[in-house]
Amino acid sequence: MDTLIQTTKHTLTITTFVFVMMVWVDYINVLSRGRFSLILAGEHGRQYVVSSLLGAVPGCLGAFMNVSFYLHGLISFGAIVAGMIATSGDEAFVMFAMFPKEAMLLTVILFAVGIVSGWLVDRLGTRFKLPGARCQVAQIHDQDECRCFGWSQFVEDLRHLSLARATLVVLLAFALYGFVSGSIGPPTWDWIRVTFTVLISSSFFIVLTVPEHYLNEHIWNHIAKRHLWRVAIWTFGALGLVSLGTNYLPLEGYVQDHMVWVFVIACVAGIIPESGPHLIFVVLFAEGLIPFSVLLASSIVQDGHGMLPLLSHSPKDAVVIKLINLLFGLVFGGTLYLLGW
């Protein structure tokens, strides 16, 4: 029972962090809409940096933006590879919640590996007949209803509170109370507890003030309904699996004795275009059962949901990118593994 309670508390903590960070990332993304086309225009070197930077942003939004740029001919094939290598999807939020220092180091390394890999792919693209950008016209749609600020409608929206807004307000209120009271999250007022309290409070403000269209399309339909339940289920499953393994099974000994196979499985599991499987290795690393190199290799190969939009447009390109990422994951992660990281 204690294991179940602790797993549930950790799941609530991580899921809350993922939600509030996704809200903030989406909020900032909408505010900066349409500005990246000017940055991306020009030489490929700039594209590798920008696409890797977008990929390094926690969540799938940066990856989705990279796919959009690629399909509209704004970035090269190497640049989309760079962005996918740098992407960790929703798992990045979880890693920052569980081990922030190591997560920051991992993000920096993925950013650097993405730039180098993108450059190599474009240099070798002609020789190996790799794909190119899908078209030559860039169109960035700017919708008035998707703005973030809606002061003129603020009072009206509060007077006619929708079910989605009311649900999110109640959930955030419970989460805020849980962290302030110490029921979930850190038991003492350390920097993590303060950060969580500030983030939840600011997300509470966003949910109360954004227009109904933005709330429904971005926060409710996309973040809450599409992502959050998957994060919660996979997090609970991964934490529960590792907890059961360490308490009732010789998981630690098995992992240590078969680390090479764990490394290979971590890379192969990254091929799955879905947020979730990678969380198993995130938890294993957090528990000290696998080295940093295994987590890095898995992070290079996997990209959360980032590949899903490209699969619908060009399955061939998506498969080629996944195979390239698998190769780089084995090479870079394997190198660090041999060096004892």
N, C-alpha and C positions, 0 to 999 in steps of 0.2 A: 504493500500500500504506500509506503514512504517513497518507493521508487516511482510509482505512478504520480504521486503528488508533485515530486520534484521535477519529473519530466513535463508535467502539465504547466508548472510555473515557468520553467525555462522556455517552453513553447510559446506561452503567452508573452513573455518578455521579448523574445526574438521576433515573433509575428507583429507585435506592436511597433517595434523598431523598424521593421521592413515597411509596414504600412505608412508610418509618418514620413520616412525618408522617401518613399515612392511618391507621396503627395507633394513633398517639397521639390523633388527632381522634376516632376511633371509641371508643377507651378512655374518654376524657373524656365523650363523648356518652352512653355507657351509664351512667356514674357519675351523671350529672345527669338521668337519665330521669324524665319526668313533672313537672318543675318549671316548664316554660314556660307551662302553661295558666293559672297564676295571674298570670304577667307579662302574658300576652296579653289577659286579660279586661279589657274597658273600652274606652276611646276609641281611635279609629283611629290617632291620632298615635303612640301607643305601639306599635301593630302595625307601622307603617312602620319604626320604629327597630329593633324586634326582628327582623322578617323580613329587613331589609337587613343587620343584624349577622350573622344566621345565614347569609345568602347570601354574605357577605364571608369567612366561614370557608373556608379552602381545602378542596377536595374537593366531593363531591356530597351529603354527609350533611346539611348545612344546608338545601340545596335540597329534599331529600327530606322533611325535617321540615316545611318550609314547605308543601309539597304536602299532607302529612298534616293540618296545621292547617287548611288551606283546605278540604279535603274534609270535615272535621268541623265546619265553621262557626266556627272560632276566629278566622280573619282574613278580611279583605275581599278583593275582587278586586284592588283597588289595592295591597294589602299583598303579595299573591302576585306581582304585577308587580314591585314594589320588590325583593323577594327574588331574582327571576330576573335582574333587571338587575345586582344586586350580585354575582351568582354568576359565577365563572370556572371552576368545576369543577376537575378534576385539573390543568388547565393552570396554576392558581395556584401549585401546588407547584413546577412547572417554572420559573415566572417568579421565584419566590423563590430558587430554586437558581442561576439564571443572572444575574439583576440585582436583588438584594434591595431596594436603595433605591428604584428606579423601581417595583418591584412593590408596595412599601408605599404609595407615592404613588398608584398606580393603584387600590389597594384602598380608600384613603380617598375618592378621587373617586367610585368606583363606589358606595360606601356613601352618599355625599351625593346623587348622582344618583338612586339608588334611592328615597330618602326623598321627594325632590321629585317624582319621576315617579309614585310611588304616590299621593301626595296629589292630583296633577292628575288621575289616572285616576279616582279615586273622586269627585272634584268634577264630572267630566264624564260619569260613568258613566250617570246617569239620562237625560241628553240623548241619548247615543248608544246607549242600551239595551245596555250592557255586561253580561256575566254577573255573578252573585253567588255567594256561598259555596254549596257543594253540599248541606249539611244542617245541622241544628241541634244535634246531639248529639256531644259530644266524648268519645272513649274512648281512654285511654292504657293500653296493655297492659304490665304489668310481670311479667316472667317470671323466676322464681328461677334457672333454669338459665343466664340471660344475665347473671349478675353478673360483675364483673371479678375479684373476689378469691376464691380457692379454696384457702386454706391447708390445709384439712383433707384435700384431695385432692392436694396438691402432691407429696408423696413417692410416692403411689400412681401418679400420672400419669407421673412420671419413671421408675418401675420398669417400667411398661408403656407405653413411649414409642410413640405412634401414628406412622404414616407422615407425616401432615401436620406434626406437631410436629417430628419428626426432620428433615424436609426444610427447614422454616423455620429451624431451629437451624443446620443446616449452611450454608445460604445466607447467613444473617446472620453466621456465623463467618467465612466467606470475605470478605464485604463489610467486616467489621471489620478483618480482616487487611490487605485491600487499602488501606483508608484510613490505617491506622496505618503501614504500610510505604511509603505514597506511590505504590503501583502504580496506583491510581485516585484521582481527586480532586486537590486542590491538592498540589503537590510539596513545599511547606514547611508548617511548623506555624503557620499563620495562624488567625484566628478561625473561618474557614469549616471548616478541617480539624478544629479542636477541636469545633465544633458538630456536625459529622457524626459524629465519634467518640462523643460523648455521646449523641446521638440513637440511633445504632445500638446502643450498649450498653444503653440504657434499653428499646429495643424487644426486644432479646435477653431482658431480664428479664421483659417482658410475655409474650412467647411461652412462656417457661419456666413461668410461674406461673399463667396464666389457666386456668380449667376447660376440659375437652375440648369441651363444647358451644359455649362462646364462641369457642374457637380455630377450630373447624370452621366455624361459621356466619358469624362476623364476619371473622376474619382470613384463613382459607384459602379458603372458598367465595366470599366477597364481595370482599375486597381483592385477594388473590393471583390467583384464577382469573378474576374478572370484570373487574378494572381493570388489574392490573399489566402483563399482556402487551400490552394495547392501548396503554398509556402507552409501553412499551418500543418497540413497532413504530412508532408514530407519531413518537416522539422520534427514533429512528434514521432514519426516512424523511425527516423534516423537516431534521434536521441534515445528512444526506447530500445531500439535494436542494440545500440552500443552499450546501454546501461545493463540490459539483460546479459549481453555477451561478457561484460566485465565482471558481473556479479555471480552468474550461474554457469558460464561456459569459459573454457580456457582461451578466450578470444585474444588476449594479449600475447600469449605464447604462440598461438597459431599465426597471428599477423607477423610477429617477429621472425618466425621460422620460415615463412613463405613471402617475404617482403617483395621479392622479384615478381611473383605472380600478382600481388596486390598492386604493384606499380603498373603492370600490364593491364590489369582489369580497370584501374583508375583511368588509364588512357582510352581504352575501348569504350568504357561507359560514357566518356565525354562526347562520343559521336552522337548519342541520343539528343535530338533537338528539343529538349525539355528541361525546365528548371526542376530540380529535385534530386535526381540520382547522385549528383555531385555532393549533395549535403552529407551523404554517408562518409565521404572522405574528409569533409570539413570537420565533422564531429570526431572522427578518428584522429585527426591532427590536433584538435582541441584537447583530446584526452591524452595526447602524447604517445599514441600508438603507431603513428606513421611519421616519417621525416618530412621536412619542408619540400624536398624534391618531388615527392609523390603528389603533394597538393599542387605544386606548380605545374607538373605535367598534366594533371587533370584539368586545371584551370586554363591552360593553353588550348586544350582540345575542345572543351565544352564552352558554350556561349549562351546558355539559358534558352530563352525563347527567341533569341536574336535571329536565328536562321529561318524561322517559320515563314516570315513574309517573302523571303527569297525562294523558298521551296514552291510557293504557289505560282511564282513567275518563271523560274528556271530551275527545275530539279537538278539538271546537269551541273549548273554552276554551284549549287549548294553542295552536291556530292563532292565535286572537285575541291571546294574550299575545306570541307570536312577532312578529306584525305590529306590535304596539305597541312592542316592544323595538327592532325594526328602525327604526321612526320616530324613537325617542329616540336610537338610535345615530347615525343620519344627522344629527340636529339638533345634539346635543352634540358628537359627534366632528367634524362638519362645521364647527361654530363654531370649535373649536380649530384645525382645519386651516387655515381662512381667516386665523386670527390668527398662523399660522406656527409652531405647536407641532409 
